[in-house]
Amino acid sequence: MGANDPAMNSDPAGSRPPARRQSLFHSVKFFVFCHSLLQLAQLLVSGYMKSSISTIERRYGLSSQKSGILASFNEVGNTILIVFVSFFGSRVHRPRFIGGGALLACMASLLMAMPHFLSGQYEYTDRISMSSPNSSGLCQSDSTFTTSSTNQSCSKEESPAQQVVYPLLLLGQLLLGIGAVPIQPFGISYIDDYASKKNSPLYLGILLAVTSIGPAFGFITGSFMLRFYVDFDKLSKDQIHLNHKDLRWVGAWWLGFLVASCLLFLAALPYLFFPRNMPKEDDADDDESKLDSKQQQKNPLKELTLLQFLKSFPRIALRTLRGNIFLLVVLAQVNLAALLAGLATFMAKFIERQFNQTVSFSTMMIGGVCIPLAVLGTVLGGALMRRLNLSVSSAGKLCTVAILLGLLCATPLLLIGCPTQKVAGVFPQSTDGLSCSMSCQCPKEAFNPVCGSDGVEFRSPCHAGCTAMEIDSKNKTSNYTGCRCVGGLGVASPGTCGSGCSHLLLPFMVLIGLTAFIASFSQTPSYMMILRTVPAEDKSFAVGVQYMLFRVLAFMPGPVLYGSVIDTTCLLWGKKCGKQTSCLYYNLDLFRHRFLGLQAVFVFGGMMCFLLTVVVLRRRNLGQESEPGCKGGYELVSGEKTPGNSTSRETKLTGVKT
């Protein structure tokens, strides 16, 4: 009988809940943990792509415009499919959809690395090989030796494997965007449905923090990976003759995609085991009313078919866009999103060119300085809004002041930069510096920069008229001698002369970091303004429309616009096999003025939109005061008490539950 007691004690139904609680996959906390890791891995890929974009550009001879198209192409699939997320909602097995999206992103990341294994070794012009003196790139009257090697190199460039590189990268970006579609929306809604009222803001705050720091991890990973030579897996250490400071250096851009794909695969596995419906966390009595209100909002959607939903979506979107405050705030955010898209894609390239820094160091500046300061500003902006108990109108003022201060901090950046180095035959544009090397019969595609002892840079030792070179103890070229185009000693050293103002990098980074910190104070208040100026039944649609406008008006065209502007400042385009490749030299003054000037335009546009929201809100509040009997939806969001409202309905931004 005593032996039967344990069995009898284990049979009752009361023992089931403890067994259920023991399962990690029935815990919201474990789901939050898994989802944080997944979002970190997914955003790491996105950030890593932007950190490697200039390296991919140099490796495959892309223009900045093509790089911009590549950077923004993941928004194409995301934009097309994001509408369906609003329809499906909780009708599907959300964890499995999230896991499927993560596995698709994993495959896309592998696809992004594939061009490295299909395109062979990186061939740069004037590649030095100590076994063959004719490949040194020196001034020689007889250049017939280059014909066979050039033809062989061009045959590699025209191979089918090389031609498919850019389409393959575009396909990878497209699939990466499609895979990311269900991850954040389904994850947030799943947590909000089954988390307690008290814990839900904490969980969503954790996800927001991870969303903010994910790209920073991507940039930091890129900085580490780009220190390795692109073909370190194909060449021995002795066969690598370039260093990080060489303008022809290409880092191992593909390595980070392999690492990210492994992380995505591991992060996707737990989602195959989470249930479709999870037990709700224990909480206070008002949890049930909250859940009931949610179900009431979801029921009308469940009655719609997909076709009916697609037909109703444009109508609801247009109704939402008719709201003046919603439209102005979204337009302000679109301006700032376009600014962010350009910065994330090309700021590392800007630092590299302006201040003569390596690609890995420039990438570290973005991931280690700018993004963390922007995250800190976002958090403090939300804390300040809560501390001051701001209304919608006051939030608009906070956004306006933050953007104005950011604009004032960014203005001096136009003056902090480096002049374009003097390059013979390139800048200033003149043929006088190349007449001395006419007899050298230098290849038009030659690019192996050397710095003359007179401070003038040349495209190659051949263009400098150098006839000999000195070798150091490590069997590497230390100097070129007998350079007939170089004044004074007639000696040139390998590498670029540089812009000579790297000391200005510190004040530049201080100002750009301060600008990012101050401007990001507007992020949280602007989101809260949207949530409090649309009807409750349209909030989910409003957020969907908001993100669609972000992608269509900012994230998709932003990098392309910045890339096109950067291309207009190019002084000398590279040539390979008779085709134009990436830019070799930029006019640094034009680069700085146009790149930062475009940012100033977007910041000013965002500030004007926020200022207009303050004006509109002020007029509406004055109108409500003149008509005390008027009951409009706005009296609930303005933070003002009116005779038609009870004090319990007064809504402040601090009352928002995420």
N, C-alpha and C positions, 0 to 999 in steps of 0.2 A: 504493500500500500504506500509505504514511504517512497518506494521507487517510482510509483505512479504520480506522486505529487508534482514533480517538476514538469512532467508531461502535461498534467492538468493545468498547471500554471502557465504553460506556453501556448495552450490551445486558444484561450479566449481572444476575441477580436481586439481587446485592449492592448495586446502585445504587438499588433501590426504597426501602429504609428511609430513606435521606437525603431522598428526595422526599416520603416520608410525613411525616417530621418537619417539613418545610417548611410543611405545611398547618397553619394555626392551629387549625382545627376538629378536629384530631387531638391537641390538646394539652390536658392537664388544667388546666394553669396558665391558659390562655386561657378555659377553661370557668369556672374560679373567678373570674376577672376579670369575665366577662359576668354570672355569677350574682350577684356582689356588686353590680353596677350595677342588676340587675333587682330584687333584694331592697330596695335603697335606694329605687328608684322606687316599688315596691309599698308599702313601709312609709311612704314620704313621703305617699302618698295617705291612708293610715290616720291618721297623725298630723295631717295637714292637716284632715281631717274633724273630728277632735276639737277642733282649735284654732278652727274656724269654727262650732262647734255653737251657741254663744250668739248669734252674729251671725245665723245662719239662724233661730234661735228668734225673735229680734227682728224680722227681716225679714218672716216669714210668720205671726207671732202665735202661736207654739207655746208650750205650757206646758213646764216643765222635765221633766215626766214623758214627754211626747211626744218631747222632745229626747233623753232617755235611751233610749227605744225606738228612735229613729233611729240613735243611736250604736252600739247593740248589735245591730242587725238584720243586719249583715254576718256575725255569728257563726252565724246560722240555717243558711244554705246551707253554710257551712264545716263545721258540726257534723254535718249530715246526710251529707255526702259524704266526710268524713275517714276513715270506716271502709273505704271502697272502696280508698283509697290503700294500706292495709295489705295488701289482697288482691292488687292488681295488681303492686305492687313492680316488679321488673325484667322483667315479662312484656310490657310495652308499650315503645314508643319514647319513652323518658322526656324527652329534649330537646324533641321535638315537642309532647308534652303540656304541658311547662313553657311553651313558646312560645304554645300555644293558650290556656293560662290567663292569660298576660300580655296577650294580645290581648283576651280577654274583660274583664280588669280595665281595659284601655284604654277599651273601649267603655262600661264602667260609669262610669268617671271622666267621660267626655263626657256621659253621661246625668245625672250629678249636677249638672252645670253648666246643663243644659237649662232648668230652671225660670226662670232669670234671663231667658232670651230669650222665654219664653212668657207671663210674668206682667206684662209692662209695667213702667212706672216705679214706684219706691218712693214711696208716698203716705203721708206722716206727718201727724198732726193739727196744726192751727194752722201750716200751712206758709206762711211769709211771702213775699209777692210784692209788690214795690214798685209794680207797675203797678196794683194794686187795693187801696186802703186798707181795704176791708171784710174782707179776708182776713188782717188783722194779728192777730186774736185779742184785741183790746182790749175793754174793758167798754163795751157798747152796749145800749141798752134795746130796740132793734129788731133782732132776729136773723133776720128772714125771708130775708135775703140768702143765708143758708147753706143753704137748702133745696135749691136746684137743684144746687149743687156737691156736697152730701152725697149726693143721689140718684144723681148721675153717678158718684161715687166708689164707692158701694155696688154699682152695676151692674157696675163693673169687678171688684169683689171676688167677685161671684157668677157671673162668667163661667166657662165650662167650663175655660179655660186655667188659671185660678186654682185651681179645685177639684182639678185633677189634680196640683198641685205636691207635696203630701205623699206620695201614692202613688208618684209618680215618684222622689222621693228614696229611699223605701223600696226600690223596685225596683233603683235604682242600688247601694244598699248590699248588697242580696241578691246581685246579680251580682258585686260586688267580692269578697264572701266566697267565692263559688264559684270565681272566677278564681284566688284565692290558694291553693286547696286543693293543687294539684300542685307549686307552686313550691318550697317549702322541703323537704318530704319527698323528692320525686324528685331535687332538686338535691343534697341531702346524701348520699343513697344512691348516686347516680351518681358523685360525687366519691370516696366511700369505696371503691367497687368498683374504680376505675381509678387512684387515687393510690397512691403508694408508702407503705409503712408509716411511713417517716420523715417524709414530707411531709403525710400525712393530718391529723394534729393541727393543723399550721400552717394548712392550708387551711380546716378547719372552724372554727378560732379566728378567722380573718379573717371568715368568714360570721357568726359569733356577734357579733363587734364591729360589723359592719354592721347586723345585726338590732337591736342595742342603740341605735345612733345614728340609725337611720332615722327613728323617730318624732320625734327632736329636730330633724332637718332639716324635718320636716313642720310643727312648731310655729314654727320660725324663718321658714319660707316663709309661714305664715299671718300672722305678725306683720308681714311686709313687705307682703303683699297687702291686709290689712285697713286699711292707711293710705290706700288709694284709696277714694273714694266709690263706692258700689255701682253707681250709674248714670253713672259718668264717661264711659262710651261713648255715652250718650244725651243728656247735658246738657253745656252749655258750662261753663267754670269760673265765669262770673258767675252762672250759674243755681243753683249749689250754695251754700246759705246755712248749712249745718250745719258744725260743726267736730268734731274728734276727741273733745272732752270732753263734747259734748252727749249726753244720755241717749238721744236718738233716732238717733244716728249709726249707720249701717250701712255696713260696709266691703265691698270687692269680693270677697266670699266665693267667687264662681264662678270667678275668674281663676286661682286655684291649681289647680283641677281641670283646666282646659284645659292648663296647663303640664305637670301630672303625666301627663295622657293622652299628650302628645307624647313624654315621657320613656319611658313604658311601651311605646309603639309602637316606638321606636328600640331599646330594650333587648330586645324580643321577637324582632327580626329574626334575630340570629345563631343562635337555637335551631333555626331551620328548616334549618340547614346542618350541625349537629353529627351525627355518626353514632350509630346505636343502640348499637353496641359500640365502645369506644375502646381503642387499645393501652395496656396497663398500663405505668406508669412503672417504670423500672429500679430495683431495690432489692436488699436482702440476700436470702440464700437462704430465710429463713423467710417470705418473702412468699407463696411457693407454698402453704405449709401454712396460712397465714392465709386465702388464697383458697379452698382446699379445704374448710376448716371452714365458711366462709360458704356454699359451695355445698351442703354437707350440711345446713345449717340451712334453706336455701331449698327443697331438693327436696321435703320433706313438704308444703310449701305448694303447690308446683306440681302435686301430685297431686290437690289438692282442686278441685272446681268452685266457682263463685261461690256457689251455693246451699248447698253443704256448708260453705263458709267462713262465710257469714252465720249458719248454724245453730251452728257451733262457737264463734263469737266471743263470744256471751254467756256460754257455759260457761267459756271461758278468762278472760274478764273477771271473772267471779265468783270463780274460783279465785285470781286475782291480788288481788282486793279482800279475800280472807280473810287475807292477810298483814297482821299488826298494824302492823308498821313502815311498810309501803307505804301503808296506809290513813291512818295518822296523819300521815305526811309530806305526802301529797297533800292532806289536809284542811288542814294548815297552809299549804300553797302556795295552796289555794283561797281561804283567808282573805286572804292577801296579794295574790292576783290580783284579788279583789273590791275591795280597797282601791285597787289601782293603777287599775282600771277607773273608779272614781269620781273619783280625782284627775285622771286624764288628761282626763276629759270636762268636769268642772265646776270645777277649781281656778282656771283663768283667770277664770272668772266670779266666783268667790269673791274673788280679789284685786281685780278691777275694782270690785265693789260695796263691799267692806270698806274699801278704802283710796283709793277715788275715783280710780282709774287708768283710762287708755284701754284698749280691748280689745287693741290691738296691743302695748302695753307689757306687759300682763298675760300675753299669750301668749308673749312673749319671755322672761319670767321662768321659765316652765315649760320651754321648749325650750332656753334658754341657761344655766339654773342647775340645776334639779331633775334633769332627765334625765341630763346629763353627770355629775353627782355620783353618781347611782345606777349609771351604767355604771362609773365609777371604783371604786365600792365592790364591784361584782360582780367586777371583775378582781382587785382586791386580796384579796378573799375567797378566790378560787381560788389566788392566790399564797401566802397565809397557810396555806391547807390543805396545799399542797405543801411549804412550808418546814418546817412542824411535823410532817409525816408522820403526818397524823391518820387514825385508824381511824373506822369508822362511828359508834361510840359517842361519840368525841370530836367528830366532825362535828355530831352532835346537840346536844352541849353548846355548840359554837360558834354554832349557829343560835339556841339559846335565849338565850344571852348577848347576841347581836346584836339580837334582837327586843326583849329587855328594855331594853337601852340606848336603842333607838329609841323605845320607849314613854315612857321617862323624858324624852327630848328633846322628844317631841311634847306632853306634858302641859301645859307652859307656854303652848302655842299657844292653848289655850282662854281664856286671860286676855289675850292680845294681840289687840286688835281695836278697833273703833270703835263708839260708841253710835249709835243710829238718829237721823238728823237730824230736827228738828222740822218737820213738814209740816202746814200748816193743813188741818184737816178730815180728815187721814189718820193722823197720829201726833203726839202722843197723840190718840186718837179723840175728836173733839169737833166740834160744829157751831158753836161760838162764833166761830171764825176765819173762817167763811164767811157769816155773817149780813149782813156789810157788802156782800157782792157778790150778794145775792139778786136785786136789780133788774137785774143785768147779763145775766140769762138765758144763763149760760155753758153751752155744749154739754157734755153728760155725757162725751163722748169726748175733750174737749180735753186735750191733754198737751203743754205747752211750758213746762217748769219755769223759774221765775224765783226769784231770791234777794232777799228784801226787805232794806232797809237796817237793819232790826232783827234780822236773822239768821234769820228765819222763811222757809221755802221754801213756794212756792205752785205748784199744778199748772200754771197758765197765767197770763198777764197779766190775763186776764179774771177769774179767781178771786181775784187780788190787788186787783181793782177799779181797775186802771190805765186811764186815759182817753187817754193820749198817749204818744208815744215819741220819743226823740232818735236822729237818724241821724248816723253818723260820716262821715269823708271817703271811706270805701270803700263808702258806700251800704248799710251794715249797721247794725242796731239796736245802740246802745250802752247805752241806759237806757230804762226805762219810768217815766213820771212821773204825778203825780196819782193815786197808788195809795191809795185810801181804806182798804184793809185793812192797809196797812203803817204801823207806828208810826214816830214821829220825822219824818224828812224826806219820807216817803211816796214813796220812790224804790225801784225794783227793777231788778236787773241780769239779763240773760239767762243762763240756765244754772242748774245746781243749786248749792246752798250747799256741798254736800259734807259729809263726815263730820268733817272737821277734824283728822284724826289720820294723815295720810299719812306722818308721820315714823316711825310704827311699822312701816312696810313693811320697812325694813332689818333690824331684829331678827327679824321674822317670817320673812323669806326665809333668814336665817342658820340659824334653828332648823329650818325645813322642809327646807332643803338638808342640814343635818347629820343629820336623821332619815332622809332618803332614802339618804344615804351609808352610815350605820351599818347600817340594816335590810337593805340590799342585800348585805351580807356573807354573808347566809344563802342567797343564791340558788344559787351553785355547790355548796356542801356539800350542800344539800338534794337537788339533782339527782343527785349522786353517791351519796347514801344510797339512792335509788330503784334506781339501776343495780346496786348491790351487795347488795340485799336481795330480789331476785327471781331465779328460776332463769334460766339463760342462754337456754333455749329460749323463754322468755316475755318477754324484754326488749323486743322490738319491740312486742308487744301491750301491755305495761305502759306504755310511753311513749304509745301510742295511747289507752289508757284514761285516762291522766293528762291528756292534752290535751282529751279529750272532757269530763272532769269540770271542767276549767278553763272550758270554754265554757258548759257547761250550768249550773254552779253559781256562776260568777263573772262571766265576760265578758258573758253575756247578761242575767242579772238585775241585775248590779251597777249599771250606769248608770241603769236604770229605778228601782231602789231609791233611789239618791241623788237623782234628779230628783223623785221623789215626796216625799222628806223636805224638799227645798228648797221645793217648792210649798207645804208647810204653813206656811212662814214668810212668805208673801206678805201684804202689807198692803193693796195696791190692785192689782186686775187691770185691764188695759187693755180698752177696749171699741171695737169697730169694726163699724158696721152692725148693732148690737144683739147682736153675738157677742163672747164673751170671747176675748181674745188673750193675749199674754205679760204677765208681772208687771211693774208699773211701779215699785213700792216694796216693799222687804223690811224686816222687822224684823231689823236687823243682829245684834243680840245672839242671837236665836233661830237665825238663819242660822249664825252661828259655832259656837254650842254644839251644834246638831244635826248640822251637816256634819262638824265635827272630832270630835264625840262618836261618830259612826258609824264614823269611821276608827279611833278608839281601840278600839272594840268588835272590829273585825276584827284589829287588831294584837294585842290581848289573846288572841283566839281562836287566832291563829297561834302565839303564845308558849306557850299551854297545850298545844297539840298537839305542839310540839317538846319540851316538858318531859316529856310522857308517853312520847315515844320514848326519851328518856334513861332513864326509869324502867324501861320494858319491856326495853331492851337490858341494863341493869344486872342485872335479875333473870335474864335468859337466860344472861348470862355467868356469874353465880353458879351457875346450874343446871348449866352445862357443867363448871364446876370440880368440882362435887360428883359428877358422873358422867363420869370421865375416859375411859371406853370408849365413850361415846356419840358417834356420828358424825352430825351434822346439817348441813344446808346452812348453818346460821348460823355455824358455826365458821370458815367461809371468809370471812365478811364482818365478823366482829367484831374482826379484827385480833389475836386471841389465838391462841397456839400450843397445841395439845392433843396428847396422845400419839398420837392417830389421824391426825395430819397431819404431813406432811413440811414442812420449812422452805420448800421451794420453792412450796408451795401457800398460804403465808401471804399474805393479800391486804390491801394497804393501799390507801387511796383514791388515793395518789399513783401507783399502778400503772395507773390507768385510762387507756386510750387512747381519745380522743374518737372 
